[in-house]
Amino acid sequence: MTPDEIRGALGDAAVSDAYGLPTADVPAENWTAALTAARDILGLTYFDWLTAVDETADGFTVVAHLCTAPGPRMLLRTRIPHEDPHLPTATGVYAGAAWHERETAEMFGITFDDHPHPAPLLLPDGFEGHPLRKDFVLASRVAKPWPGAKEPGESDAHEGGAARAPGRRRILPPGVPDPNEWGPLAGQAPPEPPAERAPRPGRADRTPGDRPPRPDRPRRSRSASEGSASQAGTADPAAAPEPSAPVEPGEPAPSADEPTPPQEGA
């Protein structure tokens, strides 16, 4: 299935390649017609799945994977606004899209018009919000302290423990706003104190310009060409003693007063 075949069947569609699959983007008002053309003209009679992607300010991208078994396959996409998102249902073309649209409606808050049974599918009764939206607040992270928000041995004062180590800023997990903006303590939580650097040992009573006396120590009087004091014994290579001749096993070692016999071939 070539891009030209897809354009000829779907009409006003932008065809590209995404993850190795031919992908067609159509306007939302042509969603049902594009699904019908994909089934009747392109022969994609198998509806695999449908989902959405939250593009934040750009709205939602609704994606359907269509194919034949076995045979070619493609992605069909459309874009709808983030405020009051609506899209015609695909159940009139592919009956198998029913529960996919119910799940997408729960997770993203998208309304599929004329759906035969738009009942909740996965979430419990009374659940508020849509978990897969990027603006969904993770309430459990606000109600229960996030273990990754603290360093080992560090705790918050309002939890009954010791105060946090000075100089450390609390880390909020993804999806959790400031507790003073959302949650049971909204507008009541005290502002977080500014980070303070812990004083170093021995400097608590020191005043600016007051330096402790330094112990007396000799000043360096050697120049760079003379080397350090540890190099004084080996500064002159000519003054280094010559290595002694090796001693054969069983022979007594020569004393310091006896001259070393010359070696053969020297």
C-alpha positions in Angstrom: 0.0 0.0 0.0 1.7 3.2 -1.3 1.1 6.8 -0.1 -0.5 7.6 -3.4 -3.0 4.8 -2.9 -3.8 6.2 0.5 -4.2 9.7 -0.8 -6.5 8.5 -3.6 -8.7 6.6 -1.2 -8.9 9.2 1.7 -8.8 12.3 -0.4 -7.8 15.3 1.8 -5.2 13.4 3.9 -1.6 14.2 4.8 0.3 10.9 4.4 3.6 10.3 6.2 5.6 7.5 7.8 5.5 7.0 11.6 7.4 4.1 13.2 7.6 2.3 10.0 3.9 2.5 9.3 2.1 4.6 6.7 0.2 7.3 8.6 -2.7 9.5 7.3 -3.8 12.6 9.1 -7.4 13.8 8.4 -9.5 16.6 9.7 -11.9 15.7 12.5 -15.0 16.3 10.3 -13.7 13.7 7.8 -13.0 11.0 10.5 -16.0 8.8 9.7 -15.5 9.1 5.9 -11.8 8.3 6.2 -12.6 5.2 8.3 -15.1 4.0 5.7 -12.7 4.6 2.8 -10.0 2.7 4.6 -12.3 -0.3 5.1 -14.0 -0.3 1.7 -11.4 1.0 -0.7 -8.1 0.1 0.9 -9.4 -3.2 2.2 -8.4 -2.6 5.9 -11.2 -4.6 7.4 -9.6 -5.3 10.8 -9.8 -2.7 13.5 -6.9 -3.3 15.9 -7.0 -0.5 18.4 -7.8 3.2 19.1 -6.3 5.6 21.6 -5.4 9.2 22.1 -2.4 11.3 23.0 -2.6 14.5 25.1 -0.7 17.2 23.1 -1.5 19.8 25.9 -2.1 23.2 24.2 -2.4 21.5 20.7 -5.3 19.4 21.8 -5.7 15.6 21.6 -4.5 13.3 18.8 -6.8 10.3 18.3 -5.1 7.4 16.6 -6.6 4.2 15.1 -4.6 1.2 13.9 -6.3 -0.5 10.9 -5.0 -3.5 9.0 -5.8 -6.8 7.4 -4.8 -10.2 8.8 -2.3 -10.8 7.2 -1.6 -7.8 5.0 -1.0 -4.1 4.9 -1.7 -1.8 7.9 -1.8 1.9 8.6 -2.4 4.5 11.3 -5.3 7.0 10.9 -5.0 10.1 13.0 -7.0 13.3 13.7 -6.7 16.3 16.0 -9.4 17.7 18.2 -9.3 20.7 20.6 -8.4 20.3 24.3 -11.5 22.2 25.4 -14.7 20.1 25.1 -13.3 17.4 22.8 -15.8 15.6 20.6 -15.4 13.1 17.8 -17.9 11.0 15.9 -17.9 7.3 17.0 -16.3 4.7 14.8 -18.6 2.0 15.8 -20.8 2.5 12.7 -17.8 1.5 10.6 -15.9 -0.9 12.9 -18.0 -2.5 15.7 -14.9 -3.5 17.5 -14.1 0.2 18.3 -16.8 0.3 21.0 -14.7 -0.6 24.1 -11.6 1.2 22.8 -13.7 4.4 22.6 -15.1 3.8 26.1 -11.6 3.4 27.5 -10.3 6.6 25.7 -13.3 8.5 26.9 -12.5 7.6 30.5 -8.8 8.2 30.3 -8.8 11.4 28.3 -12.3 12.9 28.6 -13.1 12.7 24.9 -16.8 12.4 24.0 -17.5 10.0 21.1 -20.8 11.2 19.7 -23.5 8.6 19.0 -21.7 5.9 20.8 -24.1 3.0 21.5 -23.0 2.4 25.1 -20.9 5.1 26.6 -20.6 3.5 30.0 -17.5 3.5 32.3 -15.2 0.6 31.4 -12.2 0.6 33.8 -12.6 3.3 36.5 -14.7 2.9 39.6 -18.0 4.7 40.0 -17.6 8.3 41.2 -14.0 8.6 40.0 -13.2 12.2 39.2 -10.9 13.3 36.4 -9.1 11.6 33.5 -5.9 9.8 34.5 -4.0 10.0 31.2 -4.4 13.7 30.8 -1.2 15.6 31.4 -2.9 18.0 33.7 -4.4 15.3 35.9 -3.2 15.7 39.5 -1.9 12.6 41.3 -4.0 12.9 44.4 -2.4 9.9 46.1 1.0 11.6 45.9 -0.4 14.6 47.8 -2.2 12.6 50.5 0.8 10.2 51.1 4.4 11.4 51.2 6.4 10.4 48.1 9.4 8.3 49.2 11.5 9.8 46.4 11.0 13.3 47.8 13.5 12.8 50.6 17.1 12.0 51.0 18.0 9.0 53.2 17.4 9.9 56.8 15.7 13.2 55.9 12.1 13.9 56.9 9.7 16.8 57.1 8.9 18.7 60.3 5.1 18.6 59.6 5.2 14.8 59.5 6.3 14.5 63.1 10.0 14.0 62.4 13.1 16.2 62.5 13.4 19.1 60.3 15.0 18.6 56.9 18.6 19.1 56.4 19.4 22.8 55.7 20.1 23.7 52.1 18.0 20.9 50.6 14.9 21.8 48.5 12.0 19.5 48.6 11.5 17.6 45.3 7.9 17.2 44.1 7.0 14.1 42.1 5.6 14.4 38.6 1.9 15.4 38.5 1.9 16.9 42.1 1.4 20.7 42.4 2.3 22.8 45.4 0.4 21.6 48.5 -0.6 25.2 49.1 -2.3 25.3 45.7 -4.1 21.9 45.7 -5.1 19.4 48.2 -6.4 19.3 51.8 -4.0 22.1 52.9 -4.7 24.4 49.9 -4.3 28.0 51.1 -3.4 26.8 54.6 0.0 25.3 54.2 2.8 27.5 55.6 5.3 28.7 53.1 8.4 26.6 52.9 11.3 28.2 54.7 14.3 29.4 52.6 17.2 27.1 52.4 19.9 27.8 55.0 23.4 26.7 54.8 24.5 24.7 57.8 27.5 26.4 59.6 30.8 24.6 59.4 32.3 23.2 62.6 34.5 25.7 64.4 33.2 28.7 62.5 30.1 29.5 64.6 31.8 32.3 66.7 34.1 33.6 64.0 33.6 37.2 63.0 34.4 38.5 59.5 38.1 39.3 59.2 39.0 37.2 62.2 41.3 34.4 61.2 42.8 31.9 63.6 46.6 32.1 64.1 48.6 29.9 61.9 51.4 27.8 63.5 54.9 28.9 62.9 56.6 27.0 60.1 59.8 27.7 58.2 59.6 29.6 55.0 60.9 28.0 51.8 64.4 29.2 51.1 65.3 26.9 48.2 64.8 28.0 44.6 62.9 26.0 42.0 66.2 25.0 40.2 67.5 23.5 43.4 64.5 21.3 43.9 62.8 20.4 47.1 64.5 19.2 50.3 63.6 15.6 49.6 65.5 15.8 46.3 68.7 17.1 47.8 70.4 13.7 48.0 69.7 12.8 44.3 70.1 16.3 42.8 73.5 15.4 41.2 73.4 12.3 39.0 77.2 12.1 39.0 77.3 11.8 42.8 75.1 8.7 42.8 77.0 5.5 43.7 77.6 3.0 41.0 75.8 -0.4 41.3 78.0 -3.2 42.7 78.8 -6.3 40.7 76.4 -9.3 41.2 77.5 -11.9 43.8 77.6 -15.6 42.7 75.8 -18.1 45.0 78.2 -19.4 47.6 80.7 -16.5 47.4 80.9 -14.0 50.3 79.7 -10.6 49.6 82.5 -8.0 49.3 82.9 -5.6 52.2 82.7 -1.9 51.8 86.5 -1.5 52.2 87.4 -4.0 49.4 87.4 -2.7 45.8 85.0 -4.3 43.4 86.7 -6.5 40.8 86.2 -5.5 37.3 83.7 -7.4 35.3 84.6 -9.3 32.1 84.0 -7.5 28.9 84.1 -4.1 30.7 
